[in-house]
Amino acid sequence: MSRLKDLWAAGDAAVNGWLSSPGAYLAEVMAHQGWDSLTIDMQHGPIGISDAVPMLQAMAASDVTPVVRVPWNEPSVMMRALDAGAFGIICPMVNNRDDAERFVAACRYPPVGVRSNGAYRGMIVGGPGYLDTANDEIATFAMIETREGMANLKEIAETPGLDALYIGPTDLAFSHGHPPKHDNFDGPVADLIAQIREAAHAAGIKAGVHATRTDYAAKMLEDGFDLVTPTSDVRMIQAGAPEVLRGLGRD
């Protein structure tokens, strides 16, 4: 079911799309553009669970792996997203081993986790064997974006059941006293990002990074990242519309 995990099992990297705007039609269009996975962002932006459900439904006609970034490390939100059909969860602000363990437990059925049974759409999109395969198919991403997270990097990465570390570069920069920016080609934040990638790989899990530029995303793939998010729906509109207007002399 998970195109994302199939790619990882084959030793390949994934390109992840990003949805910041609510709407089933937009999700459907994005899902058919060739992304390996597509993330619905419930942390920053106007998307709530009532928006996310029809977006997940719209994505189901494609083979893209549906991922949700939840607003916080709160089990009920994760379980609702998983029950609605997400096959990956990105959890922000994972700062220590306890945070990571609580996150993973919320995404896994017993006996390895505490997820409650009731996947009303998961059972549809995952098929009759969903309960048997969900623990293996669902990808868990812990976001590393604070000083505390960096200090506890090794123990977070070694959390049983965690699939990947995901880098929030602007909060990572903020927390270390640097201007919050994406696409850090060099400098102290770039060094932190490399440390996170290396820690993930040393623990035998994957590493993902958020970007806004294609050239930076390509460099991150060359550097060995297993997943990159090169842009989002909103950023593509913000980049494309001015280009059209400039072509018409309206710059």
ROVEXPA-574917 format. One record per residue: residue in three letters; x, y, z of N, C-alpha, C, O in turn. Coordinates in steps of 0.001 Angstrom, whole numbers, plus 500000, padded with zeros to 6 digits. Example, Ala and Ser with C-alpha at 12.3 -4.5 7.8 and 13.67 -1.06 7.14 Angstrom:
2
<node 'Ala' <513190 494310 507800> <512300 495500 507800> <513200 496700 507800> <514236 496681 508465>> <node 'Ser' <512850 497750 507080> <513670 498940 507140> <512900 500030 507870> <513409 501138 508039>> 
This chain:
251
<node 'Met' <500831 498792 500000> <500000 500000 500000> <500864 501255 500000> <500513 502250 499365>> <node 'Ser' <501995 501216 500711> <502794 502420 500864> <503870 502514 499793> <504876 501806 499845>> <node 'Arg' <503651 503382 498835> <504669 503643 497818> <505947 504152 498470> <507050 503826 498031>> <node 'Leu' <505791 504950 499514> <506939 505507 500211> <507812 504410 500788> <509022 504400 500562>> <node 'Lys' <507223 503495 501524> <508019 502433 502143> <508561 501450 501115> <509619 500856 501325>> <node 'Asp' <507852 501272 500008> <508378 500426 498924> <509651 501043 498340> <510622 500335 498072>> <node 'Leu' <509642 502351 498146> <510833 503037 497643> <511996 502877 498610> <513114 502561 498204>> <node 'Trp' <511729 503093 499875> <512791 502953 500881> <513330 501534 500922> <514538 501330 501044>> <node 'Ala' <512451 500561 500823> <512899 499165 500854> <513801 498848 499672> <514680 497990 499761>> <node 'Ala' <513574 499555 498551> <514393 499352 497354> <515669 500185 497379> <516478 500113 496453>> <node 'Gly' <515853 500978 498441> <517038 501817 498545> <516942 503135 497809> <517955 503790 497564>> <node 'Asp' <515720 503531 497452> <515519 504774 496708> <515015 505889 497619> <514463 505631 498688>> <node 'Ala' <515212 507122 497184> <514717 508284 497918> <513344 508687 497381> <512970 508338 496261>> <node 'Ala' <512611 509422 498195> <511264 509853 497839> <511194 511363 497730> <511897 512086 498436>> <node 'Val' <510326 511832 496824> <510040 513259 496688> <508620 513491 497203> <507657 512915 496697>> <node 'Asn' <508514 514334 498201> <507271 514545 498925> <506636 515881 498558> <507284 516923 498654>> <node 'Gly' <505382 515856 498143> <504637 517081 497919> <504028 517584 499210> <503999 516869 500212>> <node 'Trp' <503541 518818 499187> <503076 519445 500440> <501821 520252 500180> <501777 521072 499263>> <node 'Leu' <500797 520018 500991> <499526 520720 500879> <499308 521593 502103> <499127 521093 503214>> <node 'Ser' <499327 522904 501888> <499072 523861 502965> <497653 524413 502930> <497206 525047 503886>> <node 'Ser' <496947 524174 501832> <495606 524742 501640> <494557 523641 501684> <494774 522557 501143>> <node 'Pro' <493413 523910 502329> <492345 522914 502369> <491650 522801 501022> <491591 523766 500261>> <node 'Gly' <491127 521626 500736> <490350 521445 499514> <490613 520109 498849> <491755 519771 498538>> <node 'Ala' <489543 519348 498632> <489672 518025 498029> <490147 518108 496583> <490949 517285 496142>> <node 'Tyr' <489658 519095 495851> <490054 519186 494441> <491545 519456 494308> <492220 518837 493487>> <node 'Leu' <492056 520375 495110> <493491 520662 495078> <494293 519424 495459> <495313 519127 494837>> <node 'Ala' <493838 518704 496474> <494526 517474 496873> <494518 516447 495751> <495515 515763 495525>> <node 'Glu' <493400 516339 495052> <493296 515394 493936> <494257 515761 492818> <494955 514898 492286>> <node 'Val' <494294 517036 492460> <495211 517489 491408> <496652 517213 491796> <497415 516665 491000>> <node 'Met' <497034 517587 493013> <498405 517379 493467> <498759 515899 493511> <499887 515521 493194>> <node 'Ala' <497812 515067 493898> <498083 513638 494032> <498409 512980 492702> <499030 511918 492670>> <node 'His' <497996 513603 491604> <498209 513010 490281> <499387 513639 489540> <499506 513487 488324>> <node 'Gln' <500246 514336 490256> <501376 515004 489596> <502673 514204 489662> <503686 514644 489118>> <node 'Gly' <502669 513052 490310> <503867 512219 490318> <504663 512208 491602> <505742 511617 491647>> <node 'Trp' <504152 512857 492669> <504829 512791 493965> <504840 511354 494480> <503934 510573 494188>> <node 'Asp' <505853 511022 495233> <505883 509702 495875> <505003 509693 497123> <504317 508711 497405>> <node 'Ser' <505031 510782 497853> <504156 510972 499009> <503646 512405 498973> <504229 513273 498325>> <node 'Leu' <502553 512634 499677> <501933 513961 499678> <501444 514250 501089> <500627 513512 501639>> <node 'Thr' <501959 515340 501671> <501679 515654 503071> <500621 516744 503205> <500718 517806 502590>> <node 'Ile' <499623 516460 504012> <498620 517440 504412> <499118 518092 505696> <499336 517408 506696>> <node 'Asp' <499295 519397 505675> <499871 520104 506810> <498779 520650 507721> <498125 521643 507403>> <node 'Met' <498592 519986 508858> <497613 520433 509841> <498244 521292 510935> <497546 521750 511839>> <node 'Gln' <499561 521514 510861> <500218 522317 511900> <500188 523805 511583> <499744 524609 512402>> <node 'His' <500654 524168 510408> <500718 525576 510025> <499802 525814 508834> <500085 525368 507722>> <node 'Gly' <498716 526510 509070> <497752 526750 508011> <496343 526444 508476> <496136 526100 509639>> <node 'Pro' <495365 526565 507578> <493960 526474 507979> <493362 525076 507932> <492153 524939 508122>> <node 'Ile' <494149 524034 507689> <493588 522693 507518> <493292 522051 508868> <494173 521936 509720>> <node 'Gly' <492040 521636 509051> <491624 520869 510226> <491261 519456 509815> <491343 519117 508634>> <node 'Ile' <490862 518628 510765> <490566 517231 510449> <489369 517119 509511> <489319 516210 508683>> <node 'Ser' <488402 518033 509630> <487237 517973 508742> <487619 518322 507303> <486947 517895 506364>> <node 'Asp' <488701 519100 507124> <489232 519363 505786> <490071 518190 505301> <490035 517831 504124>> <node 'Ala' <490832 517594 506228> <491780 516549 505845> <491090 515294 505337> <491614 514627 504445>> <node 'Val' <489934 514958 505880> <489262 513713 505476> <488907 513719 503988> <489285 512777 503291>> <node 'Pro' <488198 514733 503458> <487938 514724 502016> <489201 514856 501173> <489228 514387 500035>> <node 'Met' <490244 515481 501702> <491506 515555 500969> <492125 514169 500848> <492638 513804 499789>> <node 'Leu' <492080 513399 501928> <492578 512022 501880> <491737 511166 500936> <492270 510323 500214>> <node 'Gln' <490447 511382 500945> <489574 510656 500014> <489933 510975 498564> <489959 510085 497714>> <node 'Ala' <490208 512244 498292> <490544 512655 496929> <491875 512088 496477> <492070 511845 495286>> <node 'Met' <492783 511876 497398> <494103 511346 497062> <494078 509844 496804> <495014 509298 496220>> <node 'Ala' <493009 509172 497235> <492972 507711 497198> <492959 507135 495789> <493301 505967 495604>> <node 'Ala' <492576 507921 494796> <492547 507418 493421> <493939 507361 492799> <494090 506836 491696>> <node 'Ser' <494950 507882 493469> <496319 507842 492978> <497117 506846 493813> <496603 506270 494772>> <node 'Asp' <498392 506650 493430> <499229 505751 494221> <500168 506511 495163> <501102 505928 495716>> <node 'Val' <499920 507805 495342> <500729 508600 496253> <500481 508140 497699> <499355 507787 498050>> <node 'Thr' <501509 508143 498522> <501345 507791 499933> <500864 509021 500703> <501561 510035 500725>> <node 'Pro' <499691 508956 501334> <499159 510112 502057> <499789 510238 503445> <499784 509293 504235>> <node 'Val' <500323 511413 503719> <500984 511707 504992> <500293 512923 505601> <499810 513796 504880>> <node 'Val' <500250 512976 506915> <499701 514141 507621> <500734 514657 508615> <501271 513893 509416>> <node 'Arg' <501010 515971 508558> <501758 516573 509658> <500740 517065 510673> <499940 517960 510397>> <node 'Val' <500789 516462 511848> <499846 516816 512906> <500317 518085 513603> <501495 518433 513516>> <node 'Pro' <499405 518792 514302> <499791 520052 514925> <500680 519900 516154> <501400 520829 516519>> <node 'Trp' <500632 518718 516801> <501425 518551 518022> <501517 517062 518350> <500845 516234 517735>> <node 'Asn' <502357 516742 519323> <502538 515352 519748> <501399 514974 520693> <501589 514808 521897>> <node 'Glu' <500223 514846 520109> <499005 514591 520873> <498315 513370 520269> <497884 513423 519117>> <node 'Pro' <498199 512270 521018> <497768 510994 520446> <496437 511023 519711> <496307 510399 518658>> <node 'Ser' <495438 511738 520243> <494120 511675 519619> <494138 512263 518216> <493431 511777 517332>> <node 'Val' <494945 513314 517998> <495035 513914 516669> <495685 512930 515690> <495229 512781 514557>> <node 'Met' <496742 512269 516133> <497412 511291 515267> <496479 510139 514918> <496395 509724 513763>> <node 'Met' <495779 509627 515926> <494893 508493 515685> <493754 508866 514736> <493349 508051 513907>> <node 'Arg' <493240 510081 514850> <492174 510508 513948> <492690 510591 512506> <491996 510198 511569>> <node 'Ala' <493908 511102 512339> <494489 511180 510998> <494729 509788 510422> <494476 509552 509241>> <node 'Leu' <495211 508880 511243> <495448 507508 510777> <494128 506802 510468> <494012 506123 509448>> <node 'Asp' <493145 506958 511335> <491835 506348 511077> <491223 506866 509787> <490489 506150 509107>> <node 'Ala' <491529 508123 509451> <490995 508735 508229> <491735 508283 506973> <491316 508613 505863>> <node 'Gly' <492826 507536 507126> <493494 506982 505957> <494908 507456 505704> <495478 507137 504661>> <node 'Ala' <495499 508215 506631> <496905 508590 506461> <497790 507359 506615> <497511 506477 507427>> <node 'Phe' <498861 507311 505823> <499832 506214 505937> <501203 506734 506359> <502215 506050 506209>> <node 'Gly' <501215 507945 506883> <502419 508499 507460> <502034 509656 508361> <501080 510382 508081>> <node 'Ile' <502779 509824 509446> <502555 510933 510363> <503880 511643 510607> <504876 511016 510966>> <node 'Ile' <503880 512965 510407> <505017 513802 510772> <504641 514512 512065> <503645 515233 512122>> <node 'Cys' <505445 514301 513100> <505163 514880 514410> <506154 515986 514722> <507358 515732 514742>> <node 'Pro' <505686 517213 514968> <506601 518328 515253> <507167 518271 516664> <506640 517596 517548>> <node 'Met' <508270 519009 516842> <508845 519288 518164> <509071 518036 519008> <508678 517993 520174>> <node 'Val' <509699 517026 518427> <510105 515857 519209> <511466 516178 519819> <512454 516326 519099>> <node 'Asn' <511517 516285 521133> <512689 516828 521815> <513512 515815 522596> <514659 516089 522949>> <node 'Asn' <512935 514637 522872> <513652 513650 523676> <513082 512261 523418> <512124 512098 522662>> <node 'Arg' <513681 511270 524053> <513262 509893 523829> <511809 509671 524266> <511066 508945 523605>> <node 'Asp' <511410 510288 525365> <510033 510123 525825> <509043 510655 524798> <508034 510009 524518>> <node 'Asp' <509323 511825 524236> <508475 512372 523169> <508364 511386 522012> <507274 511122 521504>> <node 'Ala' <509512 510846 521605> <509545 509935 520462> <508774 508653 520757> <508051 508149 519898>> <node 'Glu' <508925 508131 521954> <508224 506894 522305> <506717 507104 522340> <505957 506253 521877>> <node 'Arg' <506281 508244 522893> <504844 508532 522934> <504275 508705 521533> <503164 508260 521244>> <node 'Phe' <505047 509354 520666> <504633 509532 519281> <504469 508190 518578> <503426 507926 517979>> <node 'Val' <505483 507351 518648> <505432 506064 517963> <504299 505200 518513> <503584 504553 517748>> <node 'Ala' <504134 505189 519833> <503093 504358 520446> <501705 504736 519946> <500852 503867 519763>> <node 'Ala' <501473 506036 519723> <500164 506484 519249> <499871 506022 517831> <498714 505966 517417>> <node 'Cys' <500924 505691 517085> <500774 505299 515678> <500782 503791 515468> <500654 503333 514333>> <node 'Arg' <500931 503009 516533> <501047 501557 516420> <499972 500868 517266> <499686 501264 518396>> <node 'Tyr' <499392 499827 516676> <498434 499016 517418> <499152 498157 518459> <500337 497861 518309>> <node 'Pro' <498425 497751 519528> <498997 496815 520492> <499419 495513 519776> <498819 495136 518769>> <node 'Pro' <500440 494841 520294> <501056 495047 521606> <502219 496045 521608> <502781 496324 522668>> <node 'Val' <502591 496590 520434> <503758 497476 520396> <503395 498934 520604> <504283 499768 520785>> <node 'Gly' <502098 499264 520583> <501671 500645 520748> <500345 500733 521464> <499881 499759 522057>> <node 'Val' <499732 501913 521407> <498488 502142 522136> <497382 502658 521223> <496359 503145 521704>> <node 'Arg' <497576 502556 519920> <496562 503061 518997> <495260 502303 519178> <495246 501075 519270>> <node 'Ser' <494171 503046 519228> <492856 502451 519399> <492315 501953 518059> <492584 502549 517017>> <node 'Asn' <491561 500874 518090> <491005 500270 516877> <489745 501011 516437> <488821 501195 517230>> <node 'Gly' <489707 501437 515173> <488539 502140 514645> <488869 502879 513367> <488399 503996 513150>> <node 'Ala' <489679 502257 512517> <490155 502918 511291> <489085 502860 510212> <489117 501991 509341>> <node 'Tyr' <488150 503776 510273> <486988 503721 509387> <487370 503863 507910> <486752 503219 507063>> <node 'Arg' <488375 504690 507577> <488860 504749 506194> <490116 503907 505996> <490357 503397 504902>> <node 'Gly' <490910 503762 507043> <492094 502910 506934> <491742 501511 506462> <492462 500915 505662>> <node 'Met' <490622 500989 506967> <490176 499644 506579> <489732 499602 505123> <489788 498549 504488>> <node 'Ile' <489291 500738 504590> <488868 500785 503188> <490081 500851 502277> <490218 500039 501362>> <node 'Val' <490966 501819 502524> <492109 502002 501628> <493196 500959 501866> <493964 500635 500959>> <node 'Gly' <493259 500431 503097> <494274 499424 503407> <493827 498007 503157> <494647 497089 503153>> <node 'Gly' <492535 497812 502949> <492036 496489 502650> <491789 495642 503887> <492026 496095 505006>> <node 'Pro' <491312 494412 503694> <490922 493560 504824> <492081 493192 505741> <491853 492834 506897>> <node 'Gly' <493316 493271 505256> <494458 492955 506102> <495053 494153 506812> <496165 494080 507333>> <node 'Tyr' <494314 495268 506836> <494864 496517 507384> <495391 496356 508808> <496490 496816 509118>> <node 'Leu' <494619 495711 509670> <495034 495580 511064> <496333 494782 511200> <497103 494990 512137>> <node 'Asp' <496565 493876 510265> <497781 493055 510313> <498997 493780 509769> <500126 493469 510148>> <node 'Thr' <498778 494750 508878> <499904 495376 508188> <500168 496830 508581> <501233 497369 508279>> <node 'Ala' <499203 497469 509255> <499314 498906 509505> <500576 499274 510280> <501220 500274 509964>> <node 'Asn' <500937 498486 511283> <502122 498819 512076> <503379 498894 511227> <504277 499686 511510>> <node 'Asp' <503445 498073 510187> <504617 498079 509308> <504501 499106 508189> <505509 499660 507749>> <node 'Glu' <503284 499364 507726> <503085 500222 506560> <503126 501712 506889> <503549 502519 506060>> <node 'Ile' <502695 502077 508080> <502601 503496 508440> <503990 504032 508790> <504706 503451 509606>> <node 'Ala' <504356 505147 508162> <505671 505761 508374> <505576 506823 509460> <504677 507663 509441>> <node 'Thr' <506503 506779 510401> <506540 507742 511499> <507767 508637 511358> <508898 508154 511304>> <node 'Phe' <507530 509946 511299> <508589 510946 511153> <508621 511832 512396> <507636 512504 512700>> <node 'Ala' <509727 511838 513105> <509902 512743 514237> <510651 513985 513779> <511759 513889 513250>> <node 'Met' <510045 515150 513981> <510693 516387 513567> <511732 516821 514602> <511447 516896 515797>> <node 'Ile' <512931 517101 514118> <514007 517618 514958> <514168 519094 514605> <514530 519436 513479>> <node 'Glu' <513895 519966 515580> <513880 521397 515268> <514190 522286 516468> <513900 523482 516449>> <node 'Thr' <514782 521699 517518> <515109 522488 518705> <516493 522123 519226> <517083 521122 518819>> <node 'Arg' <517000 522955 520136> <518267 522645 520807> <518156 521343 521589> <519074 520523 521576>> <node 'Glu' <517034 521159 522267> <516848 519941 523052> <516821 518723 522149> <517409 517690 522470>> <node 'Gly' <516140 518844 521022> <516107 517732 520077> <517491 517371 519572> <517819 516192 519433>> <node 'Met' <518306 518385 519295> <519683 518124 518859> <520487 517466 519969> <521268 516551 519706>> <node 'Ala' <520309 517915 521199> <521063 517346 522322> <520704 515876 522542> <521533 515094 523008>> <node 'Asn' <519464 515502 522204> <518993 514135 522413> <518863 513361 521100> <518111 512390 521010>> <node 'Leu' <519599 513800 520095> <519440 513276 518741> <519620 511763 518673> <518795 511071 518075>> <node 'Lys' <520665 511253 519265> <520972 509821 519171> <519871 508983 519801> <519426 508000 519208>> <node 'Glu' <519425 509361 520997> <518418 508546 521674> <517064 508639 520970> <516296 507677 520987>> <node 'Ile' <516762 509783 520352> <515528 509887 519566> <515603 508965 518358> <514673 508203 518095>> <node 'Ala' <516705 509035 517626> <516858 508233 516405> <516798 506736 516685> <516392 505957 515823>> <node 'Glu' <517198 506335 517880> <517227 504914 518219> <515926 504424 518839> <515864 503291 519315>> <node 'Thr' <514893 505249 518844> <513593 504853 519395> <513004 503702 518587> <512834 503844 517376>> <node 'Pro' <512687 502575 519206> <512088 501460 518462> <510799 501882 517767> <509947 502539 518365>> <node 'Gly' <510665 501499 516505> <509457 501797 515746> <509465 503109 515009> <508581 503362 514190>> <node 'Leu' <510451 503958 515280> <510548 505221 514549> <511157 504957 513179> <512168 504262 513068>> <node 'Asp' <510546 505509 512140> <511014 505265 510773> <511965 506323 510252> <512844 506017 509446>> <node 'Ala' <511806 507581 510702> <512593 508653 510092> <512656 509874 510994> <511793 510092 511844>> <node 'Leu' <513701 510662 510784> <513787 512010 511324> <513459 512981 510195> <513866 512777 509051>> <node 'Tyr' <512727 514029 510524> <512360 515031 509525> <512777 516393 510056> <512516 516723 511213>> <node 'Ile' <513423 517177 509212> <514027 518423 509655> <513138 519618 509335> <512756 519847 508187>> <node 'Gly' <512821 520373 510388> <512175 521668 510226> <513249 522738 510287> <513613 523168 511381>> <node 'Pro' <513770 523184 509151> <514968 524031 509166> <514777 525403 509789> <515719 525939 510372>> <node 'Thr' <513590 525990 509685> <513442 527344 510224> <513398 527333 511748> <514046 528164 512384>> <node 'Asp' <512649 526413 512345> <512651 526319 513804> <514001 525848 514320> <514440 526267 515391>> <node 'Leu' <514656 524987 513569> <515997 524550 513953> <516944 525745 514014> <517729 525885 514952>> <node 'Ala' <516857 526604 512996> <517681 527809 512983> <517300 528745 514127> <518168 529238 514848>> <node 'Phe' <516006 528987 514288> <515498 529854 515348> <516037 529443 516715> <516531 530267 517484>> <node 'Ser' <515928 528141 516995> <516285 527652 518324> <517779 527749 518604> <518207 527713 519758>> <node 'His' <518577 527875 517529> <520019 527990 517698> <520522 529424 517502> <521721 529649 517341>> <node 'Gly' <519600 530389 517516> <519982 531787 517463> <520294 532320 516078> <520984 533330 515944>> <node 'His' <519784 531640 515025> <520030 532075 513653> <518714 532521 513004> <517642 532113 513452>> <node 'Pro' <518778 533337 511975> <517551 533728 511273> <516834 532501 510720> <517479 531603 510178>> <node 'Pro' <515508 532451 510848> <514769 531296 510355> <514672 531299 508830> <513958 532117 508251>> <node 'Lys' <515387 530391 508190> <515337 530328 506733> <515421 528884 506266> <515974 528016 506941>> <node 'His' <514859 528661 505100> <514971 527371 504433> <516240 527346 503585> <516950 528344 503464>> <node 'Asp' <516502 526190 503008> <517516 526049 501956> <518890 526533 502413> <519469 527449 501829>> <node 'Asn' <519395 525901 503466> <520684 526265 504036> <521794 525485 503321> <522124 524362 503703>> <node 'Phe' <522361 526096 502281> <523406 525428 501514> <524701 525284 502318> <525450 524325 502129>> <node 'Asp' <524957 526230 503204> <526162 526170 504027> <525904 526935 505320> <524825 527494 505517>> <node 'Gly' <526902 526956 506198> <526753 527672 507456> <526380 526753 508602> <526284 525539 508419>> <node 'Pro' <526166 527321 509787> <525936 526511 510982> <524661 525669 510932> <524643 524559 511464>> <node 'Val' <523602 526168 510309> <522369 525374 510225> <522559 524206 509269> <522035 523117 509507>> <node 'Ala' <523302 524422 508194> <523617 523320 507279> <524374 522221 508005> <524161 521037 507741>> <node 'Asp' <525258 522605 508918> <526006 521616 509696> <525074 520820 510607> <525232 519609 510755>> <node 'Leu' <524104 521502 511218> <523131 520805 512058> <522300 519823 511241> <522031 518706 511682>> <node 'Ile' <521902 520242 510066> <521106 519385 509188> <521885 518130 508811> <521328 517033 508782>> <node 'Ala' <523165 518292 508525> <524005 517137 508204> <524129 516209 509407> <524140 514989 509245>> <node 'Gln' <524221 516762 510592> <524302 515935 511801> <523042 515092 511979> <523117 513927 512370>> <node 'Ile' <521892 515684 511691> <520629 514951 511829> <520574 513808 510823> <520185 512692 511168>> <node 'Arg' <520961 514081 509587> <520999 513013 508573> <521913 511875 509020> <521547 510703 508929>> <node 'Glu' <523088 512222 509495> <524054 511203 509906> <523552 510400 511107> <523774 509191 511178>> <node 'Ala' <522883 511055 512041> <522349 510362 513211> <521246 509383 512810> <521173 508269 513329>> <node 'Ala' <520392 509810 511883> <519336 508919 511403> <519941 507671 510760> <519548 506548 511076>> <node 'His' <520877 507873 509880> <521470 506738 509178> <522267 505843 510111> <522277 504624 509935>> <node 'Ala' <522935 506424 511102> <523678 505629 512070> <522742 504732 512879> <523131 503648 513313>> <node 'Ala' <521487 505200 513080> <520496 504421 513819> <519717 503469 512919> <518866 502720 513399>> <node 'Gly' <520001 503491 511619> <519329 502591 510688> <517963 503052 510256> <517156 502251 509786>> <node 'Ile' <517683 504369 510413> <516396 504890 509953> <516630 505941 508870> <517773 506206 508499>> <node 'Lys' <515555 506537 508363> <515630 507449 507234> <515686 508903 507698> <515397 509222 508851>> <node 'Ala' <516068 509772 506763> <516157 511204 507042> <515440 511986 505958> <515639 511739 504769>> <node 'Gly' <514599 512938 506373> <513887 513796 505437> <514133 515248 505766> <514457 515592 506903>> <node 'Val' <513976 516111 504761> <514239 517532 504972> <513256 518374 504171> <512846 518007 503070>> <node 'His' <512893 519503 504747> <511963 520440 504122> <512751 521489 503354> <513764 521989 503842>> <node 'Ala' <512293 521821 502168> <512982 522791 501314> <511955 523681 500631> <510750 523444 500718>> <node 'Thr' <512458 524720 499944> <511586 525548 499124> <512139 525715 497719> <511462 526268 496853>> <node 'Arg' <513368 525242 497475> <514015 525400 496170> <514405 524045 495604> <514871 523162 496324>> <node 'Thr' <514207 523900 494300> <514521 522638 493640> <516009 522337 493689> <516398 521187 493889>> <node 'Asp' <516853 523356 493508> <518290 523089 493514> <518766 522628 494889> <519655 521782 494992>> <node 'Tyr' <518174 523186 495944> <518539 522740 497287> <518036 521320 497543> <518759 520495 498101>> <node 'Ala' <516802 521037 497137> <516261 519684 497307> <517122 518665 496568> <517378 517576 497081>> <node 'Ala' <517571 519021 495354> <518435 518115 494586> <519755 517874 495312> <520269 516755 495324>> <node 'Lys' <520296 518921 495913> <521540 518763 496671> <521333 517856 497874> <522197 517038 498189>> <node 'Met' <520206 517990 498544> <519934 517137 499693> <519818 515670 499283> <520258 514787 500019>> <node 'Leu' <519235 515406 498123> <519204 514032 497621> <520610 513527 497339> <520942 512384 497655>> <node 'Glu' <521430 514376 496746> <522819 513997 496475> <523584 513731 497769> <524467 512875 497813>> <node 'Asp' <523236 514469 498814> <523909 514300 500103> <523443 513067 500864> <524016 512717 501896>> <node 'Gly' <522397 512404 500355> <521974 511155 500966> <520667 511178 501717> <520335 510202 502390>> <node 'Phe' <519903 512271 501626> <518595 512278 502272> <517664 511283 501578> <517750 511064 500370>> <node 'Asp' <516780 510691 502366> <515873 509655 501875> <514519 510209 501462> <513727 509515 500825>> <node 'Leu' <514254 511458 501824> <513013 512119 501423> <513272 513620 501424> <513881 514159 502348>> <node 'Val' <512802 514280 500378> <512865 515737 500325> <511495 516284 499970> <510754 515701 499179>> <node 'Thr' <511178 517420 500575> <509978 518182 500224> <510457 519447 499531> <510907 520373 500206>> <node 'Pro' <510375 519519 498188> <510988 520646 497484> <510139 521905 497433> <510662 522990 497177>> <node 'Thr' <508841 521781 497671> <507967 522951 497559> <506593 522589 498111> <506383 521477 498595>> <node 'Ser' <505667 523526 498036> <504295 523293 498481> <503326 523883 497471> <503728 524587 496545>> <node 'Asp' <502049 523589 497656> <501022 524146 496779> <501067 525677 496774> <501039 526303 495715>> <node 'Val' <501136 526268 497962> <501132 527728 498065> <502385 528326 497433> <502305 529327 496722>> <node 'Arg' <503530 527724 497685> <504775 528261 497126> <504791 528161 495597> <505337 529037 494926>> <node 'Met' <504203 527114 495050> <504143 526998 493592> <503270 528096 492987> <503592 528637 491929>> <node 'Ile' <502173 528421 493656> <501324 529522 493186> <502060 530850 493311> <502025 531681 492404>> <node 'Gln' <502729 531037 494452> <503455 532284 494670> <504600 532464 493672> <504940 533587 493299>> <node 'Ala' <505185 531352 493248> <506271 531439 492265> <505732 531581 490846> <506294 532324 490041>> <node 'Gly' <504642 530870 490532> <504137 530829 489168> <503356 532053 488746> <503497 532514 487613>> <node 'Ala' <502535 532591 489632> <501688 533729 489266> <502507 534959 488882> <502208 535577 487861>> <node 'Pro' <503531 535343 489656> <504340 536507 489246> <505035 536293 487915> <505229 537243 487156>> <node 'Glu' <505415 535044 487620> <506063 534749 486333> <505118 535011 485170> <505512 535582 484153>> <node 'Val' <503865 534586 485329> <502851 534834 484301> <502647 536348 484130> <502592 536850 483007>> <node 'Leu' <502540 537053 485233> <502308 538496 485171> <503486 539234 484559> <503298 540195 483813>> <node 'Arg' <504703 538792 484870> <505874 539421 484272> <505857 539232 482766> <506234 540132 482015>> <node 'Gly' <505412 538042 482321> <505336 537788 480883> <504350 538685 480172> <504427 538874 478958>> <node 'Leu' <503420 539238 480937> <502409 540154 480378> <502729 541617 480706> <501894 542504 480527>> <node 'Gly' <503935 541844 481180> <504356 543220 481486> <503727 543795 482708> <503629 545016 482833>> <node 'Arg' <503291 542955 483626> <502625 543438 484841> <503502 543250 486086> <502987 543084 487192>> <node 'Asp' <504823 543278 485901> <505705 543090 487063> <505836 544384 487861> <506538 544417 488872>> 
